[in-house]
Amino acid sequence: MTSTAPIAPSAELAVEDRATRWTRRLVPVALALAATLVYGLLGSQQFRTLVTHSWDLGIFTQLARAYGELRAPIVPIKGDGANLLGDHFHPILVLLAPVWWVWPSGEALLWTQAALLGGSAIPLTRLAIDRLGPVTGSVAGGAAVFSFGLQSAAAVQFHEIAFAVPLLALSLTALLRGRTVAAILWAAPLVFVKEDLGLTVAVLGGIIALRAREHRWGGLGLTCWGVGWFVLSTFVILPLLNTAGQYDYTDNLGSPLDVLGPPVKWVTVGMLLLSAGIIGARSPLILLMLPTLAWRFTGTVSFYWEWYWHYNAVLVPIALAALLDALGDRRTGRATALRRRDAPRPGPEVRTAAVAATAAATLLLGSQMPILDVLRPAKWEASWRAEPAAGALAAVPDDTVLAVDITLMAQAVPDHDVQWVHGSNQRVPDCVLVDVYAFSWGGKQLADVASWAGEEWGEAFETRYDEGGFVVACRDGVPRTQAT
């Protein structure tokens, strides 16, 4: 029979000196500020040196502008009349409106994301220090906030999942502290971050129902809440608001038989297990990774499978919480091992090795770590194309309908009604702004942008600007700016 008698607190807690108390107060905040600064600087570096990985920053900048102007999130970059709430279900992004009022720029979104990712360090690191001690706990918190999952999310610029990271951190921290009601309340808003997170919420509710019998009904209620919003958002709200009347990502799902390959999926799993210190797999909290990994690994998009991009960010707080759950609490001497919550706490060698593994998951990337770009002076040097890019934007009259490719998409949003030059929009743009070197052209060289635009939209366009690979062509009759 399994004993449930209390285990005596470890002797290491006999005296908690002033240094430990100060570590608990200062280190979590210091890590949060450091991560916010580093991730924010990485975003500014990319924004100002014209590094653009996708059209996502342009899309979310357009959404932030719409909310800031108290309008529905209509994003013409995605298509004529496209409501972004019909693409993914993320009503929590209405919180970007005040950000836009203060700083109407795509760069502001990058710093907002940096603050959200960095802020997740405070509850998680404080819990790690309480459970593991000042040194080991601080290392665990630092390894999490600078993990490969958060670094890659910051490097590929803004996504809605940034809001999920602190919510998960707060929820799981509250759960491990025995504050179950708070854990439920922090988890509940996750359904408004992205539709698939409803399943993560549902799994957490099931864990709570099994873990805390006195809160069984609260846990079951959270499960119903998560499942209900997943079904409602995916099968009702998204198709209703989608211009095509469907959920756009169903076609990205393949056969469940494909979940085991190719090998890159196992590399990602291995990195996540390392982030949980391996021993974190003994905690039931590791099950919270399954909904996210399920849709990613059954997906047919190769970006879903890799360690890069933003898809691992929501798994970072889960990995650290599972690690802390499995390593136990030095104040009680108890640890979680599968269904047991009163297992003996692993020894110091195991604890040290587990925390070292969390750091190794990122350090193994070596020079590929995105944040190292902040320390490379060459990455801060202004591109020779920066001045031509500014000139191209200045050559487009304000408030015009502008068709643009990815390079200057986010930069163009504050002053123009932007659509994608390769999109399905039926509106004839007033002007087009083309970067002839942009990857979205697939290596195709445009000899005459004005002629191409004329053939594309059946209107006469004239070239207004042509410098550094940036070309602006506008329809006849569109007023010129002083730059032209």
Number of C-alpha atoms within 10 A of each C-alpha: 3 7 8 10 7 10 15 11 14 14 10 10 12 9 8 10 9 9 10 16 13 11 19 22 14 13 23 27 20 16 22 26 18 18 26 23 16 23 30 25 18 26 28 20 19 22 20 15 17 18 18 21 15 15 19 19 24 27 25 24 28 29 28 31 25 19 22 21 13 11 11 15 24 21 25 24 30 20 18 16 14 19 20 26 23 25 20 22 23 20 16 16 19 17 13 20 19 13 19 22 14 10 12 19 22 29 23 21 24 27 24 20 26 29 22 21 28 30 23 29 33 25 20 30 30 24 24 28 27 18 20 24 21 21 13 18 25 26 20 30 30 23 25 28 28 26 23 33 26 29 27 21 26 27 24 21 28 26 19 19 22 24 25 26 25 24 23 27 27 22 25 29 28 21 21 17 13 12 13 22 16 17 25 23 15 20 26 21 20 25 27 22 21 22 22 23 25 30 25 25 29 28 25 27 28 20 19 26 20 15 18 15 11 12 17 17 15 19 28 20 17 25 24 18 18 28 22 16 23 24 15 13 25 25 13 16 20 23 18 16 18 19 16 11 13 18 20 15 11 10 9 12 15 16 10 12 9 13 19 12 12 12 9 14 20 16 14 17 15 14 22 27 20 24 34 33 30 21 24 28 20 21 24 20 23 21 16 22 18 14 17 18 20 12 18 22 25 20 22 17 12 12 13 20 27 18 21 20 21 25 21 25 25 26 24 26 30 25 27 30 27 29 31 31 28 31 31 25 26 20 18 17 20 24 22 24 21 14 12 16 16 19 20 18 21 17 9 12 8 14 21 15 13 24 29 18 22 29 23 19 22 22 16 12 11 10 10 12 17 20 21 14 19 19 11 10 8 10 15 16 11 13 15 10 15 14 12 18 23 13 20 27 21 17 23 30 21 15 13 17 20 28 29 25 25 26 26 24 28 24 22 26 26 19 17 18 19 28 29 22 21 13 15 13 18 9 13 16 21 22 27 27 30 24 24 20 16 18 15 16 15 8 10 11 11 14 9 12 23 23 17 14 23 16 12 11 13 11 16 15 24 19 18 21 22 18 14 17 15 23 24 28 29 28 20 14 10 14 13 13 12 9 13 15
